[in-house]
Amino acid sequence: MGRLRDQVKLLPGKIYDRDVFEKGPGRDPELLTRPLEPLSELERRGWDQVSDVDLEILRHKFTSIVEEARDVYMNLSISEGIITGDMNASIFTAQGDPAVVATGIYFHALLNYAQVKYILKYYRDDPTVGLKDGDIYFFNDELGGGVHTFDMFVTMPVFYKGQLIAWAEVGGHQGETGSISPGGFSPKAKTRWEEGLHAHALRIGENDEIRRDILDFLCNSVRNPFVFASDLRARVATCVRIRERLLREVERRGVEVVAAALRKILHVTAQQARQRLRQLNDGIYRNILFVDTVGGDEGLLRIPTTVIKEDDRMTVLVQGVSPEHGMGPIHGTWHLTRAALGVYLFSYMFRGLPPNAGLLDPVEVLVEGPSFANSTAEVAHGEGTLPAACVVQNMHVIGSKMLFDSPYREAVCAPHSRNVLVYIYAGQNRYGYTAANFTGTANAGGQGARFDLDGEHALGFFWGPFTDSGEVEDTDSRLPPLVLARTIGKNYHGFGKFRGGSPLIEIAAAWGPRGCLMTSWGCCDKVSHNPGIFGGYWGPPNPRVVITKTNLKQLLAEKTDVDLADMLEILTKQPIQGNYRFEPSSGATERFEEGDVFIWNIGAGGGYGDVLERDPELVMEDVRAGYITPDIAERIYKVAFDPETLRVDHEATHRLRQAEREDRKRRGKPFHEFIDQWLRQRPKPEILKYYGHWPEPNLEHYDKPFWGLYE
C-alpha cells in the first residue's frame, strides 16, 4: 500500500478483511468481499459506444428511473418506515454490482448485492431452481449481506430477449419479523433465533406473481400479515416498474449500450473517488467512541477508528474493539460497517459524486473480529447498526479534519445525531388492523454544527438525507398511540461557536381502551455518540422517558392549560400527574394503558468551535426563539444581557469571557501531569464486565499515553 499503511500493525489471530462467520445455508461471506466485477462480454461490446456525453445522459435517465421507483414504493406502502423514507430502490449490473440507487438510506446502496451474487453462483445453474424472467426473490438475512431482519428486500432479474442484462431491487425497514418483541427489535435478544424470520435469497414467485403458498408461509411468520403482504406486493410492483423503464431504454439505445453504461458508471465513479482522495492531505487520523449498553444490561464497550489516507487510497481500520458479549443485539458485521461508511462518504467526503459501489473501490475496510463490531453467526444482530454507526461518527470527525485544509471545506461539520432511541409501538390501529413500527420522528434528528453555520434542527435521519418525519394525522391512524405534540427540543443540542441542531421531540400517549404495547431500543443513556468538533460541545444523551398512571384524560377533558409541547417544562415542573420513569433506552416489551405518556427523540447534533467565540447576538436569538433558556446564555456562553429586553451588554460580555479564558488557564495542567493522572483512572469493575482488558480490550498490559500504538 505505502509507507503510512505499512506502519499499521494488525493483531495476530484476528480477522479484519471479511465477516468472521463461515459459509452456511444461503450465505457465502466471500461474495461480500468481492471487488467490482470485471467487464462481461456484453458490456465489453458496448463499452466504446458509450461516450462521455452518452454516459451522463444515461446516468441521469437511470437515476430518474430509480427515483420514480422510490416514489412508487413509498406511495404504495402502508408500513411506517417505508412511507417516511427508510428504504431504497436500485439497479444492479447483471453481475450484481449496485450501479444506480435512489434512497432514503444511504448504506442500502452498498448492501443487498450479495443475494444477487448468491443466486448467480448457486441457483442460476441449479436444475431445481434456475433463473428466468419474472422470478421474484425475497431477502432479509443479515448474515447473507443484509442489515438486520427488519429490513426486507425484493429483487428481480431483468432479461432482454432471453439475456440477463441487470437486476431491479427494492426494500427497506418493514419492521415486524415475528421476533420475541412486536415490531422486530428486541433489546433482550441474545441469539439471532430470537429475532424472527430469516430469509436468504428465497424465490417467492415466478412470472411476476408471488406464490400463494410461500406468501401464506411468510405472513404466518409475523404478527401483522396484512401489512407484511401489502408491503411485499408494493416491492414487487416497484421492481416491475424499474424493469419496464429500463427495458424501454434498451429498446431505444440497444442492450449493449445500456449494459455497458451501467458498468461504466461504476468505473468512472471509482476514478472520481480516487481523484477526490488525491486532493486531501496524507496522514493517519484517529477517533474513538464508547457504547454504554449491550442491550439487556449496562456496560461499557469501546470502538475506535483509524484512517490511513495515502495518495488515492484510504484504509479505514476498526481495531482495539471490545469483544463479542452475547448479552443483547448490539453485534455488527464487517459488511455492514463497510456499507455504513457510505452514510458519511456519500454526503460529505465524496459529495457531488454518484452514490454507488464505485465510491468504495479505493477504500480498504478492516474491522477487527471476532468482536462486537465484527461478530460470529449465532449472536443477535438486531442492533448491528449501532457499532457500524459509531464507526461512521468516528469517520465524520476524522473526515472533518481531513477536509478542513482542502478544496472541500464546506463539508466540514460535526456529525449528524445518532444518539439512538426508538419506540416501537404495537397493537391495533385506527383502521382496525395490527401494526407494529416506529413513527417518523426517528427521521428528525439534529444536524451537527458546520464550520460556518449553525446545524439545522430536525434535519433528517442519521442513515440518509432523503427521509421525512411524516404527518401526525397519518401516524395517529396507522399506529396505536396518539401524538400529542411535536416540538424542537430546548437546551437540547451541542453548544459552540456554531451550535448543533436540536431534534424533533415527540410526546405521545397510549389511546383507546386497549392501550398499546411498546418496546424501546437504543443506547447513549449516559455516553453520547454525537461529538462536537474543534471545541464544540457534544449533543447530550437521551434516555427514555415514560409517564404512567397519569391524569391526562382528565386534563384534556377539563381543557386545562398545560403546554404538552414543552419537554423541558413537563420534565422539570411535571404538570401531568403520574409516575415519571427515567429509564435506559433499551426496554423490553411492556403493555401501557390509555393515557400513559411517551416522550422521545433521536438526539441532537454537536457544536463547532469555542462557545466563547459565538456571536452574542446569535446567542440571544436562540433565547428569543426558545432554543435555549437564559441561564444557558449566562453560564455556557458567558453573555451578559438585560433580562427584560434580552439586549446584549457587550462590554460586560467581553469581561465575562475574558475572565473565563483566564480561569481556563488556571485550570490547565502540563501534559505530563495530566496524562500521569489520567492513566491511573479506571472505571468500576461492573462497568467493564463486557469491555475486555482496560484500556486496550485485546492487550492485557497496555500503558501507553495514546491508544492504537502497538509494537
Residue pairs with C-beta under 8 A, 6 or more apart in sequence:
1 308
1 310
1 313
1 315
1 364
2 310
2 311
2 313
3 310
4 282
4 283
4 284
4 308
4 309
4 310
5 308
5 310
5 313
5 315
7 284
7 308
8 284
8 306
8 308
8 315
8 317
9 710
9 711
10 16
10 319
10 366
11 319
11 368
11 698
11 710
14 368
14 369
14 370
14 698
15 368
15 369
15 370
15 374
16 317
16 319
16 366
16 367
16 368
16 369
17 33
17 334
17 364
17 365
17 366
18 29
18 30
18 32
18 33
18 334
19 29
19 32
19 143
19 333
19 334
19 335
19 369
19 374
20 334
20 369
20 370
20 374
20 375
20 376
21 27
21 29
21 143
21 375
21 376
21 377
22 29
22 377
23 29
23 30
24 143
24 377
25 200
26 118
26 141
26 144
26 199
26 200
26 201
26 202
27 114
27 118
27 141
27 143
27 144
27 145
27 200
28 114
28 117
28 118
28 121
28 122
29 335
31 114
31 117
31 118
31 121
31 145
32 114
32 145
32 334
32 335
34 117
35 361
36 97
36 266
36 267
36 270
36 357
36 358
36 361
37 93
37 95
37 96
37 97
39 47
39 263
40 94
40 95
40 259
40 263
42 94
42 163
42 165
42 255
42 256
42 259
42 260
43 93
43 256
43 259
43 260
43 262
43 263
44 260
45 256
45 260
46 254
46 255
46 256
46 257
46 258
46 259
46 260
46 261
47 260
47 263
47 264
49 254
49 256
49 257
49 260
50 58
50 257
50 260
50 261
50 264
54 257
54 261
55 261
55 264
55 265
55 268
58 249
58 253
58 257
58 258
58 261
58 265
59 100
59 261
59 265
59 354
61 249
62 91
62 99
62 100
62 246
62 249
62 261
62 262
62 265
63 100
63 102
63 354
65 91
65 100
65 242
65 245
65 246
65 249
66 89
66 90
66 91
66 100
66 101
66 102
66 242
67 89
67 102
68 241
68 245
69 89
69 102
69 168
69 170
69 238
69 239
69 241
69 242
69 245
70 87
70 88
70 89
70 102
70 103
70 104
70 466
72 237
72 238
72 241
73 82
73 87
73 89
73 170
73 172
73 234
73 235
73 238
74 82
74 83
74 85
74 87
76 233
76 234
76 237
76 238
77 83
77 87
77 230
77 231
77 234
78 227
78 230
78 231
78 478
79 172
79 173
79 174
79 175
79 227
79 230
79 231
79 437
80 175
80 435
80 437
80 438
80 439
80 440
80 470
80 475
80 478
80 479
81 87
81 172
81 173
81 174
81 175
81 437
81 438
82 172
82 173
82 174
82 231
82 234
83 440
83 470
83 474
84 104
84 440
84 442
84 443
84 467
84 468
84 469
84 470
85 104
85 105
85 443
85 461
85 464
85 466
85 467
85 468
86 104
86 105
86 172
86 173
86 442
86 443
86 461
86 463
86 464
86 467
87 103
87 104
87 105
87 108
87 170
87 171
87 172
87 173
88 101
88 102
88 103
88 104
88 105
88 108
88 109
88 169
88 170
88 171
88 172
89 101
89 102
89 103
89 169
89 170
89 238
89 242
90 98
90 99
90 100
90 101
90 102
90 103
90 108
90 109
90 112
90 168
90 169
90 170
91 99
91 100
91 101
91 166
91 167
91 168
91 169
91 242
91 246
91 262
92 98
92 99
92 113
92 116
92 155
92 166
92 167
92 168
92 169
93 99
93 166
93 167
93 259
93 262
93 263
93 266
94 164
94 165
94 166
94 167
94 259
95 117
95 120
96 113
96 114
96 116
96 117
96 120
96 167
97 113
97 263
97 266
97 357
98 109
98 110
98 112
98 113
98 169
98 356
98 357
99 262
99 263
99 265
99 266
99 356
99 357
100 262
100 265
100 354
100 356
101 108
101 109
101 355
101 356
102 466
103 109
103 355
103 464
103 466
104 172
104 443
104 461
104 463
104 464
104 465
104 466
104 467
105 172
105 173
105 461
105 463
105 464
105 467
106 342
106 343
106 346
106 347
106 355
106 463
106 464
106 465
107 147
107 336
107 339
107 340
107 341
107 342
107 343
107 388
107 463
107 464
108 147
108 151
108 171
108 172
108 339
108 464
109 339
109 342
109 346
109 355
109 356
109 357
110 338
110 339
110 341
110 342
110 357
110 360
111 145
111 146
111 147
111 335
111 336
111 339
112 139
112 145
112 146
112 153
112 155
112 169
112 171
113 145
113 357
114 144
114 145
114 146
114 335
115 137
115 139
115 144
115 145
115 146
115 153
115 155
115 200
115 201
116 155
116 167
116 169
116 201
118 144
118 145
118 200
118 201
119 131
119 137
119 201
120 131
123 129
123 130
123 131
123 201
123 203
124 130
124 131
129 203
131 157
131 164
132 157
132 159
132 206
133 157
133 159
133 162
134 156
134 205
134 206
134 207
134 208
134 209
135 156
135 157
135 203
135 205
135 206
136 154
136 156
136 203
136 204
136 205
136 206
136 208
136 209
136 210
136 236
136 239
137 154
137 155
137 156
137 201
137 202
137 203
137 204
138 152
138 153
138 154
138 199
138 202
138 204
138 218
138 232
139 146
139 152
139 153
139 154
139 155
139 171
139 199
139 200
139 201
139 202
140 146
140 149
140 150
140 151
140 152
140 153
140 177
140 197
140 198
140 199
141 149
141 198
141 199
141 200
142 148
142 149
142 192
142 198
142 333
142 336
142 381
142 384
143 192
143 198
143 333
143 377
143 381
144 200
144 201
145 335
146 153
147 336
147 384
147 385
148 184
148 195
148 329
148 381
148 382
148 383
148 384
148 385
149 177
149 179
149 184
149 192
149 195
149 196
149 197
149 198
149 382
150 173
150 174
150 175
150 176
150 177
150 183
150 184
150 185
150 382
151 171
151 172
151 173
151 174
152 171
152 172
152 173
152 174
152 231
152 232
152 235
153 169
153 170
153 171
153 172
153 235
154 169
154 170
154 171
154 232
154 235
154 236
154 239
155 167
155 168
155 169
155 170
155 201
155 239
156 167
156 168
156 169
156 208
156 236
156 239
156 240
156 243
157 164
157 166
157 167
158 164
158 165
158 166
158 167
158 168
158 242
158 243
158 246
158 247
159 165
160 247
160 250
160 255
161 255
163 255
165 246
165 250
165 255
165 258
165 259
166 246
166 258
166 259
166 262
168 238
168 239
168 240
168 242
168 243
168 246
169 239
170 235
170 238
170 239
170 242
171 235
174 227
174 228
174 231
175 183
175 184
175 424
175 436
175 437
175 438
176 182
176 183
176 184
176 196
176 222
176 223
176 224
176 227
176 228
176 426
176 436
176 437
177 184
177 195
177 196
177 197
177 221
177 222
178 196
178 197
178 221
178 222
178 223
179 185
179 186
179 189
179 194
179 195
179 196
179 382
180 186
180 188
180 189
180 194
180 195
180 196
181 187
181 188
181 189
181 424
181 519
181 588
181 589
182 223
182 424
182 426
182 436
182 517
182 519
182 589
183 424
183 425
183 426
183 436
183 437
183 438
183 519
184 195
184 196
184 382
184 424
184 436
185 329
185 382
185 383
185 422
185 424
185 519
185 521
186 194
186 195
186 329
186 380
186 382
186 519
186 521
186 588
186 589
187 295
187 296
187 328
187 329
187 383
187 519
187 520
187 521
187 586
187 587
187 588
188 194
188 295
188 296
188 328
188 588
189 195
189 295
189 328
189 329
189 380
189 382
190 296
190 326
190 327
190 328
190 379
190 380
191 378
191 379
191 380
192 198
192 377
192 378
192 379
192 380
192 381
194 380
195 329
195 380
195 381
195 382
196 221
196 222
197 218
197 221
197 222
199 218
202 214
204 210
204 211
204 214
204 215
204 218
204 232
205 211
205 214
205 236
208 236
208 240
210 232
210 233
210 236
215 229
215 232
218 228
218 229
218 232
219 225
219 228
219 229
222 228
223 426
223 434
223 436
224 433
224 434
224 435
224 436
226 433
226 434
227 433
227 434
227 435
227 436
246 258
249 258
250 258
265 354
265 356
265 358
266 356
266 357
266 358
266 361
267 358
268 358
269 353
269 354
269 356
269 358
269 359
269 361
270 358
270 359
270 361
270 362
272 350
272 353
273 350
273 353
273 358
273 359
273 360
273 361
273 362
273 363
274 312
274 313
274 361
274 362
275 312
276 349
276 350
276 353
276 408
277 309
277 311
277 312
277 313
277 314
277 362
278 311
278 312
279 406
279 407
279 408
280 309
280 402
280 403
280 406
281 309
281 402
281 405
281 406
282 309
282 310
282 311
283 308
283 309
283 402
284 306
284 307
284 308
285 306
285 307
285 308
285 309
285 398
285 401
285 402
286 304
286 305
286 306
286 307
286 398
286 707
286 708
287 304
287 305
287 393
287 394
287 395
287 397
287 398
287 531
288 302
288 303
288 304
288 305
288 394
288 707
289 303
289 304
289 390
289 393
289 394
289 529
289 531
290 300
290 301
290 302
290 303
290 527
291 300
291 301
291 302
291 303
291 322
291 330
291 386
291 387
291 390
291 523
291 527
292 298
292 299
292 300
292 301
292 523
292 524
292 525
292 526
292 527
293 299
293 328
293 330
293 523
293 525
293 584
293 585
293 586
294 301
294 325
294 327
294 328
294 330
294 372
294 690
295 327
295 328
295 329
295 330
295 380
295 383
295 521
295 586
296 327
296 328
296 586
297 327
297 328
297 690
298 525
298 584
298 687
299 325
299 327
299 686
299 687
299 688
299 689
299 690
299 691
300 322
300 527
300 683
300 687
300 688
300 690
300 691
301 322
301 325
301 330
301 372
301 387
301 690
301 691
302 320
302 321
302 322
302 691
302 692
302 697
303 318
303 321
303 322
303 372
303 373
303 387
303 390
303 391
303 394
304 318
304 319
304 320
304 321
304 394
304 707
304 708
305 316
305 317
305 318
305 390
305 391
305 394
305 395
305 398
306 316
306 317
306 318
306 319
306 708
307 314
307 315
307 316
307 317
307 395
307 398
307 399
307 402
308 314
308 315
308 317
309 315
309 402
312 362
313 362
313 363
313 364
314 362
314 363
314 364
315 363
315 364
315 365
315 366
316 341
316 363
316 364
316 365
316 366
316 391
316 395
317 366
318 337
318 366
318 367
318 368
318 373
318 374
318 391
319 366
319 368
319 708
320 368
320 696
320 697
320 698
320 707
320 708
321 367
321 368
321 371
321 372
321 373
321 374
321 387
321 697
322 371
322 372
322 690
322 691
322 692
322 697
323 370
323 371
323 372
323 690
323 692
323 697
324 331
324 370
324 371
324 372
324 375
324 376
324 379
325 331
325 372
325 690
326 379
327 690
328 380
328 383
328 586
329 380
329 381
329 382
329 383
329 384
329 521
330 372
330 383
330 384
330 386
330 387
330 523
331 372
331 375
331 379
331 380
331 381
331 383
331 384
331 387
332 367
332 372
332 373
332 374
332 375
332 381
332 384
332 385
332 386
332 387
332 388
333 374
333 375
333 381
333 384
334 365
334 367
334 369
334 374
336 384
336 385
336 388
337 365
337 367
337 373
337 374
337 387
337 388
337 391
338 360
338 365
338 367
339 388
340 385
340 388
340 389
340 391
340 392
340 463
341 360
341 363
341 365
341 391
341 392
341 395
342 355
342 359
342 360
343 392
343 462
343 463
343 464
344 392
344 395
344 396
344 399
344 415
345 359
345 360
345 363
345 395
345 399
346 353
346 355
346 359
347 465
348 396
348 399
348 403
348 411
348 413
349 399
349 402
349 403
349 408
349 411
350 359
351 408
351 411
353 359
367 373
367 374
367 391
368 374
368 698
369 375
370 376
371 697
372 387
373 387
373 388
373 390
373 391
375 381
375 384
382 521
383 521
385 463
386 420
386 523
389 418
389 420
389 462
389 529
390 529
392 415
392 418
392 462
393 415
393 418
393 529
393 530
393 531
396 414
396 415
396 416
396 448
397 414
397 415
397 531
397 533
399 411
400 411
400 412
400 413
400 414
400 451
400 533
403 409
403 411
403 412
404 412
404 451
409 451
410 451
410 452
412 450
412 451
412 533
413 447
413 448
413 449
413 450
413 451
413 455
413 533
413 608
414 448
414 449
414 450
414 455
414 494
414 496
414 500
414 530
414 531
414 532
414 533
414 536
414 605
414 606
414 607
414 608
415 448
415 530
415 531
415 605
415 606
416 445
416 446
416 447
416 448
416 459
416 460
416 462
416 605
417 445
417 446
417 447
417 448
417 462
417 500
417 501
417 503
417 530
417 539
417 602
417 603
417 604
417 605
418 445
418 462
418 529
418 530
418 603
419 445
419 522
419 523
419 524
419 528
419 529
419 530
419 539
419 540
419 541
419 542
419 602
419 603
419 604
420 462
420 521
420 522
420 523
420 524
420 529
420 585
420 602
420 603
421 520
421 522
421 524
421 542
421 543
421 544
421 585
421 600
421 601
421 602
421 603
422 438
422 442
422 520
422 521
422 522
422 600
422 602
423 438
423 439
423 518
423 519
423 520
423 544
423 598
423 600
424 436
424 437
424 438
424 518
424 519
424 520
424 521
425 435
425 436
425 437
425 438
425 439
425 479
425 480
425 481
425 516
425 517
425 518
426 434
426 435
426 436
426 480
426 516
426 517
426 518
426 519
426 589
427 434
427 435
427 436
427 480
427 514
427 515
427 516
427 517
428 434
428 435
428 480
428 512
428 514
429 435
429 477
429 478
429 479
429 480
430 476
430 477
430 478
431 477
431 478
435 478
435 479
435 480
437 478
437 479
439 469
439 470
439 475
439 479
439 483
439 506
439 508
440 467
440 468
440 469
440 470
440 475
441 469
441 486
441 504
441 506
441 600
441 601
441 602
442 461
442 602
443 460
443 461
443 467
443 468
443 469
443 470
443 602
444 458
444 459
444 460
444 461
444 469
444 503
444 504
444 601
444 602
445 458
445 459
445 460
445 461
445 462
445 501
445 503
445 504
445 601
445 602
445 603
445 604
445 605
446 455
446 456
446 457
446 458
446 459
446 489
446 492
446 493
446 500
446 501
446 502
446 503
446 530
446 539
446 603
446 604
446 605
447 455
447 456
447 457
447 459
447 460
447 500
447 501
447 605
448 455
448 494
448 500
448 501
448 530
448 532
448 533
448 539
448 605
448 606
448 608
449 455
449 494
449 496
449 497
449 498
449 499
449 500
449 501
449 532
449 533
449 536
449 605
449 606
449 607
449 608
449 609
450 498
450 608
451 498
451 534
451 608
452 498
453 498
454 498
454 499
454 500
454 501
454 618
455 493
455 498
455 499
455 500
455 501
455 605
456 501
457 488
457 493
457 501
457 502
457 503
457 504
457 627
458 469
458 488
458 501
458 502
458 503
458 504
459 501
459 605
460 466
460 467
461 467
461 602
462 602
469 486
469 504
472 483
472 486
475 483
476 482
476 483
480 510
480 511
480 512
480 514
480 515
480 516
480 517
481 508
481 509
481 510
481 511
481 516
481 518
481 598
482 508
482 509
482 510
482 511
483 506
483 507
483 508
484 507
484 508
484 509
484 564
484 565
484 597
485 505
485 506
485 507
485 564
485 565
486 504
486 505
486 506
486 507
486 565
487 504
487 505
487 507
487 565
487 566
487 567
488 502
488 503
488 504
488 505
488 626
488 627
489 502
489 503
489 504
489 505
489 567
489 568
489 601
489 604
490 502
490 566
490 567
490 568
490 626
490 627
490 628
490 629
491 568
491 627
491 628
491 629
491 632
492 502
492 503
492 505
492 539
492 540
492 567
492 601
492 604
493 499
493 500
493 501
493 502
493 539
493 540
493 604
493 605
493 607
493 627
494 500
494 530
494 532
494 536
494 537
494 538
494 539
494 540
494 604
494 605
494 606
494 607
495 532
495 536
495 537
495 607
495 611
495 614
495 632
495 636
495 637
496 532
496 535
496 536
496 537
496 606
496 607
496 608
496 609
496 610
496 611
496 614
497 535
497 536
497 607
497 608
497 609
497 610
497 611
497 613
497 614
498 536
498 607
498 608
498 609
498 614
499 607
499 614
499 622
499 627
500 530
500 532
500 536
500 537
500 539
500 604
500 605
500 606
500 607
500 608
501 604
501 605
502 604
502 627
503 542
503 601
503 602
503 603
503 604
504 601
504 602
505 567
505 599
505 600
505 601
506 598
506 599
506 600
506 601
507 564
507 565
507 567
507 570
507 597
507 598
507 599
508 597
508 598
509 550
509 552
509 594
509 595
509 596
509 597
509 598
510 516
510 518
510 592
510 593
510 594
510 595
510 596
510 598
511 594
511 595
512 594
513 594
515 591
515 592
515 593
515 594
515 596
516 591
516 592
517 589
517 590
517 591
517 592
518 546
518 587
518 589
518 590
518 592
518 598
519 587
519 588
519 589
519 590
520 544
520 585
520 586
520 587
520 600
521 585
521 586
521 587
522 542
522 544
522 585
522 586
523 529
523 585
523 586
524 530
524 541
524 542
524 585
524 603
525 541
525 542
525 543
525 584
525 585
526 541
526 543
527 541
528 538
528 539
528 540
528 541
528 603
529 603
530 538
530 539
530 603
530 604
530 605
530 606
531 538
531 606
532 538
532 539
532 606
532 607
532 608
533 606
533 608
534 608
534 609
535 608
535 609
535 610
535 611
536 606
536 607
536 608
536 609
536 610
536 611
537 606
537 607
537 611
537 636
538 606
538 607
539 603
539 604
539 605
539 606
540 604
542 585
542 600
542 601
542 602
542 603
542 604
543 582
543 583
543 584
543 585
544 582
544 583
544 584
544 585
544 587
544 599
544 600
545 571
545 580
545 581
545 582
545 583
545 598
545 599
545 600
546 581
546 583
546 592
546 596
546 597
546 598
546 599
547 576
547 578
547 579
547 580
547 581
547 596
547 597
547 599
548 578
548 579
548 581
548 592
548 593
548 596
548 597
549 578
549 579
549 593
549 596
550 576
550 577
550 578
550 595
550 596
550 597
551 576
551 577
551 578
551 595
552 576
552 578
552 595
552 597
553 594
553 595
554 560
555 562
555 576
562 575
562 576
563 569
563 570
563 575
564 570
567 599
567 601
568 629
569 575
570 576
570 599
571 580
571 599
574 580
576 597
578 596
578 597
592 598
611 636
611 637
611 638
612 637
612 638
612 657
612 660
612 661
614 637
616 637
616 639
616 641
616 648
616 650
616 653
617 648
619 628
619 633
619 637
619 639
619 648
620 633
620 639
620 641
620 646
620 647
620 648
622 628
622 633
623 629
623 630
623 632
623 633
623 646
624 646
630 641
630 643
630 646
633 639
633 641
634 640
638 653
638 656
638 657
638 660
639 648
639 653
639 656
640 648
640 649
640 652
640 653
640 655
640 656
641 647
641 648
641 649
641 653
642 649
675 705
679 703
679 705
682 688
682 694
683 691
683 694
688 694
691 697
692 698
693 699
693 700
693 702
695 702
695 707
696 702
696 707
699 710
